């Protein structure tokens, strides 16, 4: 092997090693990314729900006169939208029922976008990006740093130790009765 080939081989090995380290770091950051995006989306929709609650008369008026929500009476739509914003964002933030929380907020995002006909292009793009992020969580789940992740871990741990629901002795058996 010539000196140039040896140099190229070492350079390739160093590059591949560096690339592998970079990939490991990026994969380690995925749960942190999931958590930060969940908190970002939850904050946006929690704030929207709190604004609705802070001036309920104005909220009902907006749902009556401005928003064109299909099928539902305006007051019921206001209650439902507020409940989904607050409940869905709280569940998404902690990652409990993360896929369902993301799906409910995704649906609310679509209905809100369609029912308010005066959205600017920037607001439409923002709603689109929120929708893409919600779909990410619908398809991917809330990630390991979540209540769902903790429950999944506890279930797997319980299964790995061989303690199934039917294997747990009754209190009478523990006391030799």
Buried (B, 14 or more C-beta within 10 A) or exposed (E): EEEEEEEEEEEEEEEEEEEEEEEEEEEEEEBEEBBEBBBEBBEBBBEBBEEBEEEEEEBBEBBBEEBEBEEBEBEEBBBBBBBBBBBBBBBBBBBBBBBBBBBBBBBBBEBBBBBBEEBEEEEEEBBEEBBEBBEBBBEEBBBBBBBBBBEEEEEEEEEEEEEEEEEEEEEEEEEEE
